[in-house]
Amino acid sequence: MDGSAETPTTTSSKTTSIGLPVIVESLLSSLCLVSSLYIYFFEQANVYCRAVALQNIMLFYLFFALFVFILTSILAFGMVWEYIMFVYVGIALIAKVVQMVIAALFSKSERFIGIPPISTFILNKASAL
């Protein structure tokens, strides 16, 4: 009551149409394929969460195709392909962690950072409700 104009600071977390805060939904959409599919198909209002979910779906299929190729090469040839699979698993885990960190960092501003060649495609598909 000293006469200074105080603006109330509220830490309101934006909720989505599913009912979760944006940061929780963006982390869930970058966690696994099942949660990404659920969020992509059932999220009505938040384009950012849908875009993160669609990007995770596309990356899952890319990583799965590479996994199947390397696995069949291990079964057919063995030897050096086993080391390639070990490196692949490390790269896939690092990529997943980076994707989750980016989703969490940009969830407040809801600015989508996608894979450069297909980010506009992802945003167009995510915004088409």
VENLINDA-V570740 format. One record per residue. N is the residue number from 1. RES is the residue in three letters. NEAR is the number of other ideal C-beta (glycine too) atoms within 10 Angstrom. Layout:
# VENLINDA-V570740
n->N res->RES near->NEAR
n->N res->RES near->NEAR
This chain:
# VENLINDA-V570740
n->1 res->MET near->4
n->2 res->ASP near->4
n->3 res->GLY near->4
n->4 res->SER near->5
n->5 res->ALA near->4
n->6 res->GLU near->7
n->7 res->THR near->5
n->8 res->PRO near->4
n->9 res->THR near->5
n->10 res->THR near->6
n->11 res->THR near->4
n->12 res->SER near->6
n->13 res->SER near->12
n->14 res->LYS near->14
n->15 res->THR near->14
n->16 res->THR near->20
n->17 res->SER near->12
n->18 res->ILE near->16
n->19 res->GLY near->8
n->20 res->LEU near->18
n->21 res->PRO near->14
n->22 res->VAL near->22
n->23 res->ILE near->17
n->24 res->VAL near->17
n->25 res->GLU near->27
n->26 res->SER near->30
n->27 res->LEU near->19
n->28 res->LEU near->22
n->29 res->SER near->29
n->30 res->SER near->25
n->31 res->LEU near->16
n->32 res->CYS near->13
n->33 res->LEU near->14
n->34 res->VAL near->9
n->35 res->SER near->16
n->36 res->SER near->24
n->37 res->LEU near->16
n->38 res->TYR near->15
n->39 res->ILE near->26
n->40 res->TYR near->20
n->41 res->PHE near->9
n->42 res->PHE near->12
n->43 res->GLU near->22
n->44 res->GLN near->9
n->45 res->ALA near->12
n->46 res->ASN near->24
n->47 res->VAL near->15
n->48 res->TYR near->23
n->49 res->CYS near->31
n->50 res->ARG near->28
n->51 res->ALA near->25
n->52 res->VAL near->34
n->53 res->ALA near->29
n->54 res->LEU near->23
n->55 res->GLN near->26
n->56 res->ASN near->26
n->57 res->ILE near->17
n->58 res->MET near->17
n->59 res->LEU near->18
n->60 res->PHE near->15
n->61 res->TYR near->11
n->62 res->LEU near->13
n->63 res->PHE near->16
n->64 res->PHE near->12
n->65 res->ALA near->10
n->66 res->LEU near->14
n->67 res->PHE near->14
n->68 res->VAL near->10
n->69 res->PHE near->12
n->70 res->ILE near->18
n->71 res->LEU near->13
n->72 res->THR near->11
n->73 res->SER near->16
n->74 res->ILE near->16
n->75 res->LEU near->9
n->76 res->ALA near->8
n->77 res->PHE near->10
n->78 res->GLY near->9
n->79 res->MET near->9
n->80 res->VAL near->10
n->81 res->TRP near->18
n->82 res->GLU near->12
n->83 res->TYR near->10
n->84 res->ILE near->13
n->85 res->MET near->16
n->86 res->PHE near->11
n->87 res->VAL near->10
n->88 res->TYR near->17
n->89 res->VAL near->13
n->90 res->GLY near->10
n->91 res->ILE near->12
n->92 res->ALA near->16
n->93 res->LEU near->10
n->94 res->ILE near->10
n->95 res->ALA near->13
n->96 res->LYS near->17
n->97 res->VAL near->11
n->98 res->VAL near->11
n->99 res->GLN near->19
n->100 res->MET near->18
n->101 res->VAL near->12
n->102 res->ILE near->17
n->103 res->ALA near->27
n->104 res->ALA near->15
n->105 res->LEU near->13
n->106 res->PHE near->17
n->107 res->SER near->22
n->108 res->LYS near->12
n->109 res->SER near->9
n->110 res->GLU near->15
n->111 res->ARG near->9
n->112 res->PHE near->21
n->113 res->ILE near->14
n->114 res->GLY near->18
n->115 res->ILE near->13
n->116 res->PRO near->7
n->117 res->PRO near->7
n->118 res->ILE near->13
n->119 res->SER near->14
n->120 res->THR near->10
n->121 res->PHE near->13
n->122 res->ILE near->20
n->123 res->LEU near->18
n->124 res->ASN near->10
n->125 res->LYS near->14
n->126 res->ALA near->22
n->127 res->SER near->10
n->128 res->ALA near->8
n->129 res->LEU near->8
